[in-house]
Protein backbone atom coordinates (compact mmCIF):
# COMPACT_ATOMS: atom_id res chain seq x y z
CA UNK A 1 0.00 0.00 0.00
CA UNK A 2 1.28 3.51 -0.72
CA UNK A 3 2.19 5.70 2.23
CA UNK A 4 0.60 8.85 0.76
CA UNK A 5 -2.60 9.18 -1.25
CA UNK A 6 -2.78 12.44 -3.22
CA UNK A 7 -6.31 13.73 -3.79
CA UNK A 8 -6.52 15.63 -7.08
CA UNK A 9 -9.94 17.08 -7.98
CA UNK A 10 -10.10 18.24 -11.60
CA UNK A 11 -12.67 20.52 -13.22
CA UNK A 12 -11.76 22.00 -16.63
CA UNK A 13 -8.07 22.32 -15.79
CA UNK A 14 -6.76 21.37 -19.22
CA UNK A 15 -4.68 24.51 -19.65
CA UNK A 16 -2.60 23.75 -16.54
CA UNK A 17 -2.96 20.01 -15.98
CA UNK A 18 0.23 18.83 -17.71
CA UNK A 19 2.70 20.89 -15.59
CA UNK A 20 0.69 20.13 -12.46
CA UNK A 21 0.95 16.37 -13.02
CA UNK A 22 4.61 16.71 -13.99
CA UNK A 23 5.34 18.32 -10.61
CA UNK A 24 3.93 15.20 -8.94
CA UNK A 25 5.88 12.80 -11.15
CA UNK A 26 9.11 14.58 -10.16
CA UNK A 27 8.64 13.99 -6.43
CA UNK A 28 11.76 12.62 -4.71
CA UNK A 29 9.50 10.63 -2.35
CA UNK A 30 7.97 8.01 -4.64
CA UNK A 31 5.73 5.99 -2.31
CA UNK A 32 2.45 7.67 -3.23
CA UNK A 33 -0.61 7.29 -5.41
CA UNK A 34 -2.66 10.01 -7.09
CA UNK A 35 -6.43 9.72 -7.16
CA UNK A 36 -7.76 12.14 -9.76
CA UNK A 37 -11.47 12.88 -9.76
CA UNK A 38 -12.63 14.32 -13.07
CA UNK A 39 -15.54 16.34 -11.69
CA UNK A 40 -17.62 16.79 -14.81
CA UNK A 41 -14.95 18.44 -16.98
CA UNK A 42 -16.00 19.55 -20.46
CA UNK A 43 -12.63 20.77 -21.78
CA UNK A 44 -10.90 17.44 -22.36
CA UNK A 45 -9.33 17.22 -18.92
CA UNK A 46 -10.76 13.73 -18.44
CA UNK A 47 -9.08 12.44 -21.60
CA UNK A 48 -5.81 14.11 -20.60
CA UNK A 49 -5.96 12.34 -17.24
CA UNK A 50 -6.52 8.97 -18.93
CA UNK A 51 -3.50 9.51 -21.18
CA UNK A 52 -1.37 10.45 -18.16
CA UNK A 53 -2.59 7.40 -16.24
CA UNK A 54 -1.51 5.16 -19.12
CA UNK A 55 2.04 6.43 -18.58
CA UNK A 56 2.10 6.37 -14.77
CA UNK A 57 0.44 3.51 -12.90
CA UNK A 58 0.41 5.57 -9.68
CA UNK A 59 -2.34 7.74 -11.20
CA UNK A 60 -5.92 6.48 -10.86
CA UNK A 61 -8.72 8.33 -12.62
CA UNK A 62 -12.43 8.41 -11.74
CA UNK A 63 -14.98 10.30 -13.85
CA UNK A 64 -18.09 11.73 -12.20
CA UNK A 65 -20.77 14.25 -12.98
CA UNK A 66 -20.10 17.79 -11.75
CA UNK A 67 -20.77 17.54 -8.01
CA UNK A 68 -18.41 20.10 -6.55
CA UNK A 69 -15.15 20.09 -4.62
CA UNK A 70 -16.21 18.53 -1.28
CA UNK A 71 -17.93 15.62 -3.05
CA UNK A 72 -14.92 15.06 -5.32
CA UNK A 73 -12.57 15.05 -2.33
CA UNK A 74 -14.74 12.61 -0.40
CA UNK A 75 -14.93 10.30 -3.41
CA UNK A 76 -11.15 10.33 -3.64
CA UNK A 77 -10.79 9.80 0.11
CA UNK A 78 -13.02 6.73 -0.11
CA UNK A 79 -10.65 5.24 -2.70
CA UNK A 80 -7.43 6.22 -0.95
CA UNK A 81 -5.14 3.49 0.37
CA UNK A 82 -2.48 5.60 2.10
CA UNK A 83 -2.36 6.41 5.79
CA UNK A 84 -1.50 10.00 4.87
CA UNK A 85 -3.73 12.12 2.63
CA UNK A 86 -2.12 14.85 0.55
CA UNK A 87 -3.89 17.60 -1.37
CA UNK A 88 -2.76 19.03 -4.68
CA UNK A 89 -4.79 21.18 -7.05
CA UNK A 90 -4.87 20.60 -10.78
CA UNK A 91 -3.61 24.08 -11.67
CA UNK A 92 -0.84 24.27 -9.06
CA UNK A 93 2.72 22.99 -8.69
CA UNK A 94 4.40 21.03 -5.89
CA UNK A 95 8.14 21.34 -5.31
CA UNK A 96 9.90 18.05 -6.07
CA UNK A 97 10.91 17.59 -2.39
CA UNK A 98 7.50 18.46 -0.99
CA UNK A 99 6.35 14.93 -0.07
CA UNK A 100 9.84 13.91 1.07
CA UNK A 101 10.08 16.76 3.56
CA UNK A 102 6.49 16.56 4.77
CA UNK A 103 6.71 12.79 5.28
CA UNK A 104 9.98 13.15 7.19
CA UNK A 105 8.49 15.81 9.47
CA UNK A 106 5.36 13.77 10.19
CA UNK A 107 7.46 10.70 10.99
CA UNK A 108 9.39 12.64 13.63
CA UNK A 109 6.41 14.67 14.94
CA UNK A 110 3.67 12.09 15.54
CA UNK A 111 1.41 14.60 17.34
CA UNK A 112 1.03 16.65 14.14
CA UNK A 113 -2.23 15.85 12.36
CA UNK A 114 -2.12 18.22 9.38
CA UNK A 115 1.07 19.63 7.91
CA UNK A 116 1.27 22.38 5.32
CA UNK A 117 4.10 24.40 3.82
CA UNK A 118 4.79 27.96 2.88
CA UNK A 119 3.74 28.85 -0.66
CA UNK A 120 4.28 31.34 -3.43
CA UNK A 121 1.64 32.88 -5.64
CA UNK A 122 2.14 33.04 -9.39
CA UNK A 123 2.22 34.40 -12.05
CA UNK A 124 3.41 37.76 -10.73
CA UNK A 125 1.15 39.77 -13.04
CA UNK A 126 -1.98 38.15 -11.58
CA UNK A 127 -1.15 38.95 -7.94
CA UNK A 128 -2.55 42.15 -6.47
CA UNK A 129 -1.55 43.87 -3.21
CA UNK A 130 -4.33 42.13 -1.23
CA UNK A 131 -3.13 38.66 -2.19
CA UNK A 132 0.48 39.65 -1.48
CA UNK A 133 -0.59 40.60 2.04
CA UNK A 134 -2.46 37.28 2.34
CA UNK A 135 0.64 35.38 1.18
CA UNK A 136 2.79 37.08 3.82
CA UNK A 137 0.19 36.43 6.53
CA UNK A 138 -0.19 32.75 5.58
CA UNK A 139 3.56 32.14 5.42
CA UNK A 140 4.11 33.70 8.85
CA UNK A 141 1.71 31.29 10.58
CA UNK A 142 3.88 28.28 11.35
CA UNK A 143 2.70 26.64 14.57
CA UNK A 144 -0.61 25.27 15.76
CA UNK A 145 -1.43 28.06 18.20
CA UNK A 146 -0.91 30.78 15.61
CA UNK A 147 -3.02 28.98 13.00
CA UNK A 148 -5.81 28.12 15.44
CA UNK A 149 -5.89 31.71 16.72
CA UNK A 150 -6.27 33.14 13.19
CA UNK A 151 -8.49 30.41 11.74
CA UNK A 152 -11.47 32.78 11.40
CA UNK A 153 -9.45 35.37 9.49
CA UNK A 154 -8.98 33.16 6.42
CA UNK A 155 -7.59 29.70 5.73
CA UNK A 156 -4.45 29.56 7.92
CA UNK A 157 -3.14 26.51 6.06
CA UNK A 158 -3.45 26.52 2.27
CA UNK A 159 -5.52 23.52 1.28
CA UNK A 160 -3.28 22.42 -1.59
CA UNK A 161 -0.18 22.26 0.64
CA UNK A 162 -1.69 19.91 3.22
CA UNK A 163 -0.76 16.37 4.18
CA UNK A 164 -3.26 15.08 6.74
CA UNK A 165 -3.69 11.95 8.82
CA UNK A 166 -6.26 9.78 7.08
CA UNK A 167 -7.57 8.53 10.44
CA UNK A 168 -8.21 12.11 11.58
CA UNK A 169 -10.04 12.95 8.35
CA UNK A 170 -12.24 9.89 8.60
CA UNK A 171 -12.97 10.56 12.26
CA UNK A 172 -14.59 13.93 11.44
CA UNK A 173 -16.33 12.66 8.30
CA UNK A 174 -14.06 14.20 5.67
CA UNK A 175 -15.14 17.32 3.81
CA UNK A 176 -18.59 18.93 4.11
CA UNK A 177 -20.71 20.78 1.59
CA UNK A 178 -22.17 23.72 3.48
CA UNK A 179 -21.96 26.33 0.74
CA UNK A 180 -18.94 27.99 2.34
CA UNK A 181 -15.13 27.51 2.20
CA UNK A 182 -14.58 23.78 2.64
CA UNK A 183 -10.93 24.21 3.67
CA UNK A 184 -11.60 26.56 6.60
CA UNK A 185 -14.52 24.36 7.63
CA UNK A 186 -12.18 21.35 7.65
CA UNK A 187 -9.47 23.06 9.74
CA UNK A 188 -12.02 24.27 12.29
CA UNK A 189 -13.50 20.80 12.70
CA UNK A 190 -10.06 19.20 12.97
CA UNK A 191 -8.98 21.74 15.59
CA UNK A 192 -12.22 21.14 17.48
CA UNK A 193 -11.45 17.41 17.41
CA UNK A 194 -8.08 17.99 19.05
CA UNK A 195 -5.92 17.90 15.92
CA UNK A 196 -2.59 19.69 15.82
CA UNK A 197 -1.65 21.76 12.77
CA UNK A 198 1.84 22.73 11.64
CA UNK A 199 3.55 24.30 8.64
CA UNK A 200 7.05 23.74 7.29
CA UNK A 201 8.98 27.05 7.12
CA UNK A 202 9.99 26.41 3.51
CA UNK A 203 8.19 27.20 0.25
CA UNK A 204 7.16 23.90 -1.36
CA UNK A 205 3.99 24.83 -3.23
CA UNK A 206 3.09 27.26 -6.01
CA UNK A 207 -0.52 28.44 -6.11
CA UNK A 208 -1.55 29.58 -9.56
CA UNK A 209 -3.89 32.57 -9.67
CA UNK A 210 -6.18 32.99 -12.67
CA UNK A 211 -9.70 34.15 -13.42
CA UNK A 212 -10.99 30.62 -13.89
CA UNK A 213 -9.93 29.43 -10.43
CA UNK A 214 -12.51 28.39 -7.87
CA UNK A 215 -11.58 31.24 -5.54
CA UNK A 216 -12.67 33.68 -8.27
CA UNK A 217 -15.79 31.97 -9.61
CA UNK A 218 -17.19 29.74 -6.84
CA UNK A 219 -19.83 31.51 -4.69
CA UNK A 220 -18.73 29.59 -1.61
CA UNK A 221 -15.72 31.92 -1.35
CA UNK A 222 -17.64 35.20 -1.23
CA UNK A 223 -17.50 37.33 1.90
CA UNK A 224 -21.12 36.51 2.78
CA UNK A 225 -20.36 32.79 2.80
CA UNK A 226 -17.17 33.32 4.79
CA UNK A 227 -19.21 35.30 7.30
CA UNK A 228 -21.79 32.52 7.56
CA UNK A 229 -19.01 30.06 8.33
CA UNK A 230 -17.46 32.38 10.91
CA UNK A 231 -20.75 33.03 12.72
CA UNK A 232 -21.52 29.29 12.76
CA UNK A 233 -18.09 28.59 14.27
CA UNK A 234 -18.59 31.31 16.89
CA UNK A 235 -21.97 29.88 17.86
CA UNK A 236 -20.51 26.42 18.32
CA UNK A 237 -17.31 27.56 19.98
CA UNK A 238 -16.04 30.69 21.74
CA UNK A 239 -19.36 32.58 21.93
CA UNK A 240 -21.50 29.59 22.88
CA UNK A 241 -23.63 30.50 25.86
CA UNK A 242 -22.61 34.16 25.84
CA UNK A 243 -25.35 36.80 25.97
CA UNK A 244 -23.29 39.86 25.18
CA UNK A 245 -20.14 40.37 23.13
CA UNK A 246 -17.66 43.23 23.00
CA UNK A 247 -16.94 44.01 19.35
CA UNK A 248 -13.81 46.05 18.63
CA UNK A 249 -13.08 47.62 15.26
CA UNK A 250 -13.59 50.66 13.09
CA UNK A 251 -15.88 51.85 10.32
CA UNK A 252 -17.77 49.50 8.04
CA UNK A 253 -16.12 46.36 9.44
CA UNK A 254 -17.29 47.17 12.96
CA UNK A 255 -20.81 47.91 11.74
CA UNK A 256 -20.91 44.71 9.69
CA UNK A 257 -19.95 42.54 12.64
CA UNK A 258 -22.35 44.30 14.96
CA UNK A 259 -25.09 43.44 12.48
CA UNK A 260 -23.98 39.83 12.06
CA UNK A 261 -23.80 39.15 15.78
CA UNK A 262 -26.89 41.06 16.86
CA UNK A 263 -28.79 39.35 14.06
CA UNK A 264 -28.02 36.00 15.72
CA UNK A 265 -29.19 37.13 19.15
CA UNK A 266 -26.11 38.49 20.89
CA UNK A 267 -26.16 41.87 22.57
CA UNK A 268 -23.18 43.75 21.16
CA UNK A 269 -21.08 46.31 22.99
CA UNK A 270 -19.11 48.20 20.31
CA UNK A 271 -15.70 49.71 20.93
CA UNK A 272 -14.82 51.95 17.98
CA UNK A 273 -11.05 52.22 18.21
CA UNK A 274 -8.31 51.57 15.69
CA UNK A 275 -5.56 51.45 18.28
CA UNK A 276 -5.76 50.09 21.82
CA UNK A 277 -5.80 52.49 24.73
CA UNK A 278 -6.12 51.87 28.46
CA UNK A 279 -9.57 53.49 28.40
CA UNK A 280 -10.76 51.28 25.55
CA UNK A 281 -9.44 48.13 27.18
CA UNK A 282 -11.09 49.02 30.49
CA UNK A 283 -14.50 49.27 28.78
CA UNK A 284 -14.34 45.70 27.53
CA UNK A 285 -16.07 42.68 28.94
CA UNK A 286 -15.34 39.22 27.62
CA UNK A 287 -15.82 37.56 25.24
CA UNK A 288 -14.20 39.98 22.81
CA UNK A 289 -14.41 39.86 19.01
CA UNK A 290 -11.62 41.82 17.35
CA UNK A 291 -12.48 42.91 13.81
CA UNK A 292 -9.23 43.81 12.07
CA UNK A 293 -8.01 42.57 8.71
CA UNK A 294 -4.46 43.90 9.05
CA UNK A 295 -2.03 41.69 11.02
CA UNK A 296 -0.23 44.68 12.66
CA UNK A 297 -3.54 45.94 14.08
CA UNK A 298 -4.41 42.50 15.46
CA UNK A 299 -0.97 42.20 17.04
CA UNK A 300 -1.27 45.61 18.76
CA UNK A 301 -4.58 44.61 20.30
CA UNK A 302 -3.30 41.14 21.20
CA UNK A 303 -0.42 42.63 23.14
CA UNK A 304 -2.59 45.27 24.82
CA UNK A 305 -5.14 42.73 25.97
CA UNK A 306 -2.43 40.37 27.22
CA UNK A 307 -0.86 43.24 29.18
CA UNK A 308 -4.27 43.98 30.71
CA UNK A 309 -4.58 40.35 31.80
CA UNK A 310 -7.42 39.40 29.42
CA UNK A 311 -7.59 35.64 28.91
CA UNK A 312 -6.72 35.04 25.24
CA UNK A 313 -9.21 32.17 25.16
CA UNK A 314 -11.90 34.85 25.50
CA UNK A 315 -10.64 36.80 22.47
CA UNK A 316 -11.64 35.95 18.89
CA UNK A 317 -10.04 37.40 15.75
CA UNK A 318 -12.17 37.83 12.62
CA UNK A 319 -11.89 39.83 9.42
C-alpha positions in Angstrom: 0.0 0.0 0.0 1.3 3.5 -0.7 2.2 5.7 2.2 0.6 8.8 0.8 -2.6 9.2 -1.3 -2.8 12.4 -3.2 -6.3 13.7 -3.8 -6.5 15.6 -7.1 -9.9 17.1 -8.0 -10.1 18.2 -11.6 -12.7 20.5 -13.2 -11.8 22.0 -16.6 -8.1 22.3 -15.8 -6.8 21.4 -19.2 -4.7 24.5 -19.7 -2.6 23.7 -16.5 -3.0 20.0 -16.0 0.2 18.8 -17.7 2.7 20.9 -15.6 0.7 20.1 -12.5 0.9 16.4 -13.0 4.6 16.7 -14.0 5.3 18.3 -10.6 3.9 15.2 -8.9 5.9 12.8 -11.1 9.1 14.6 -10.2 8.6 14.0 -6.4 11.8 12.6 -4.7 9.5 10.6 -2.4 8.0 8.0 -4.6 5.7 6.0 -2.3 2.5 7.7 -3.2 -0.6 7.3 -5.4 -2.7 10.0 -7.1 -6.4 9.7 -7.2 -7.8 12.1 -9.8 -11.5 12.9 -9.8 -12.6 14.3 -13.1 -15.5 16.3 -11.7 -17.6 16.8 -14.8 -15.0 18.4 -17.0 -16.0 19.5 -20.5 -12.6 20.8 -21.8 -10.9 17.4 -22.4 -9.3 17.2 -18.9 -10.8 13.7 -18.4 -9.1 12.4 -21.6 -5.8 14.1 -20.6 -6.0 12.3 -17.2 -6.5 9.0 -18.9 -3.5 9.5 -21.2 -1.4 10.5 -18.2 -2.6 7.4 -16.2 -1.5 5.2 -19.1 2.0 6.4 -18.6 2.1 6.4 -14.8 0.4 3.5 -12.9 0.4 5.6 -9.7 -2.3 7.7 -11.2 -5.9 6.5 -10.9 -8.7 8.3 -12.6 -12.4 8.4 -11.7 -15.0 10.3 -13.9 -18.1 11.7 -12.2 -20.8 14.3 -13.0 -20.1 17.8 -11.7 -20.8 17.5 -8.0 -18.4 20.1 -6.5 -15.1 20.1 -4.6 -16.2 18.5 -1.3 -17.9 15.6 -3.1 -14.9 15.1 -5.3 -12.6 15.1 -2.3 -14.7 12.6 -0.4 -14.9 10.3 -3.4 -11.1 10.3 -3.6 -10.8 9.8 0.1 -13.0 6.7 -0.1 -10.6 5.2 -2.7 -7.4 6.2 -0.9 -5.1 3.5 0.4 -2.5 5.6 2.1 -2.4 6.4 5.8 -1.5 10.0 4.9 -3.7 12.1 2.6 -2.1 14.9 0.6 -3.9 17.6 -1.4 -2.8 19.0 -4.7 -4.8 21.2 -7.0 -4.9 20.6 -10.8 -3.6 24.1 -11.7 -0.8 24.3 -9.1 2.7 23.0 -8.7 4.4 21.0 -5.9 8.1 21.3 -5.3 9.9 18.0 -6.1 10.9 17.6 -2.4 7.5 18.5 -1.0 6.3 14.9 -0.1 9.8 13.9 1.1 10.1 16.8 3.6 6.5 16.6 4.8 6.7 12.8 5.3 10.0 13.1 7.2 8.5 15.8 9.5 5.4 13.8 10.2 7.5 10.7 11.0 9.4 12.6 13.6 6.4 14.7 14.9 3.7 12.1 15.5 1.4 14.6 17.3 1.0 16.6 14.1 -2.2 15.8 12.4 -2.1 18.2 9.4 1.1 19.6 7.9 1.3 22.4 5.3 4.1 24.4 3.8 4.8 28.0 2.9 3.7 28.9 -0.7 4.3 31.3 -3.4 1.6 32.9 -5.6 2.1 33.0 -9.4 2.2 34.4 -12.1 3.4 37.8 -10.7 1.1 39.8 -13.0 -2.0 38.2 -11.6 -1.1 38.9 -7.9 -2.6 42.1 -6.5 -1.6 43.9 -3.2 -4.3 42.1 -1.2 -3.1 38.7 -2.2 0.5 39.6 -1.5 -0.6 40.6 2.0 -2.5 37.3 2.3 0.6 35.4 1.2 2.8 37.1 3.8 0.2 36.4 6.5 -0.2 32.8 5.6 3.6 32.1 5.4 4.1 33.7 8.8 1.7 31.3 10.6 3.9 28.3 11.4 2.7 26.6 14.6 -0.6 25.3 15.8 -1.4 28.1 18.2 -0.9 30.8 15.6 -3.0 29.0 13.0 -5.8 28.1 15.4 -5.9 31.7 16.7 -6.3 33.1 13.2 -8.5 30.4 11.7 -11.5 32.8 11.4 -9.4 35.4 9.5 -9.0 33.2 6.4 -7.6 29.7 5.7 -4.5 29.6 7.9 -3.1 26.5 6.1 -3.5 26.5 2.3 -5.5 23.5 1.3 -3.3 22.4 -1.6 -0.2 22.3 0.6 -1.7 19.9 3.2 -0.8 16.4 4.2 -3.3 15.1 6.7 -3.7 11.9 8.8 -6.3 9.8 7.1 -7.6 8.5 10.4 -8.2 12.1 11.6 -10.0 12.9 8.3 -12.2 9.9 8.6 -13.0 10.6 12.3 -14.6 13.9 11.4 -16.3 12.7 8.3 -14.1 14.2 5.7 -15.1 17.3 3.8 -18.6 18.9 4.1 -20.7 20.8 1.6 -22.2 23.7 3.5 -22.0 26.3 0.7 -18.9 28.0 2.3 -15.1 27.5 2.2 -14.6 23.8 2.6 -10.9 24.2 3.7 -11.6 26.6 6.6 -14.5 24.4 7.6 -12.2 21.4 7.7 -9.5 23.1 9.7 -12.0 24.3 12.3 -13.5 20.8 12.7 -10.1 19.2 13.0 -9.0 21.7 15.6 -12.2 21.1 17.5 -11.4 17.4 17.4 -8.1 18.0 19.0 -5.9 17.9 15.9 -2.6 19.7 15.8 -1.6 21.8 12.8 1.8 22.7 11.6 3.6 24.3 8.6 7.0 23.7 7.3 9.0 27.1 7.1 10.0 26.4 3.5 8.2 27.2 0.3 7.2 23.9 -1.4 4.0 24.8 -3.2 3.1 27.3 -6.0 -0.5 28.4 -6.1 -1.6 29.6 -9.6 -3.9 32.6 -9.7 -6.2 33.0 -12.7 -9.7 34.1 -13.4 -11.0 30.6 -13.9 -9.9 29.4 -10.4 -12.5 28.4 -7.9 -11.6 31.2 -5.5 -12.7 33.7 -8.3 -15.8 32.0 -9.6 -17.2 29.7 -6.8 -19.8 31.5 -4.7 -18.7 29.6 -1.6 -15.7 31.9 -1.4 -17.6 35.2 -1.2 -17.5 37.3 1.9 -21.1 36.5 2.8 -20.4 32.8 2.8 -17.2 33.3 4.8 -19.2 35.3 7.3 -21.8 32.5 7.6 -19.0 30.1 8.3 -17.5 32.4 10.9 -20.7 33.0 12.7 -21.5 29.3 12.8 -18.1 28.6 14.3 -18.6 31.3 16.9 -22.0 29.9 17.9 -20.5 26.4 18.3 -17.3 27.6 20.0 -16.0 30.7 21.7 -19.4 32.6 21.9 -21.5 29.6 22.9 -23.6 30.5 25.9 -22.6 34.2 25.8 -25.4 36.8 26.0 -23.3 39.9 25.2 -20.1 40.4 23.1 -17.7 43.2 23.0 -16.9 44.0 19.4 -13.8 46.0 18.6 -13.1 47.6 15.3 -13.6 50.7 13.1 -15.9 51.9 10.3 -17.8 49.5 8.0 -16.1 46.4 9.4 -17.3 47.2 13.0 -20.8 47.9 11.7 -20.9 44.7 9.7 -20.0 42.5 12.6 -22.4 44.3 15.0 -25.1 43.4 12.5 -24.0 39.8 12.1 -23.8 39.1 15.8 -26.9 41.1 16.9 -28.8 39.4 14.1 -28.0 36.0 15.7 -29.2 37.1 19.1 -26.1 38.5 20.9 -26.2 41.9 22.6 -23.2 43.7 21.2 -21.1 46.3 23.0 -19.1 48.2 20.3 -15.7 49.7 20.9 -14.8 51.9 18.0 -11.0 52.2 18.2 -8.3 51.6 15.7 -5.6 51.4 18.3 -5.8 50.1 21.8 -5.8 52.5 24.7 -6.1 51.9 28.5 -9.6 53.5 28.4 -10.8 51.3 25.5 -9.4 48.1 27.2 -11.1 49.0 30.5 -14.5 49.3 28.8 -14.3 45.7 27.5 -16.1 42.7 28.9 -15.3 39.2 27.6 -15.8 37.6 25.2 -14.2 40.0 22.8 -14.4 39.9 19.0 -11.6 41.8 17.3 -12.5 42.9 13.8 -9.2 43.8 12.1 -8.0 42.6 8.7 -4.5 43.9 9.0 -2.0 41.7 11.0 -0.2 44.7 12.7 -3.5 45.9 14.1 -4.4 42.5 15.5 -1.0 42.2 17.0 -1.3 45.6 18.8 -4.6 44.6 20.3 -3.3 41.1 21.2 -0.4 42.6 23.1 -2.6 45.3 24.8 -5.1 42.7 26.0 -2.4 40.4 27.2 -0.9 43.2 29.2 -4.3 44.0 30.7 -4.6 40.3 31.8 -7.4 39.4 29.4 -7.6 35.6 28.9 -6.7 35.0 25.2 -9.2 32.2 25.2 -11.9 34.9 25.5 -10.6 36.8 22.5 -11.6 36.0 18.9 -10.0 37.4 15.8 -12.2 37.8 12.6 -11.9 39.8 9.4 
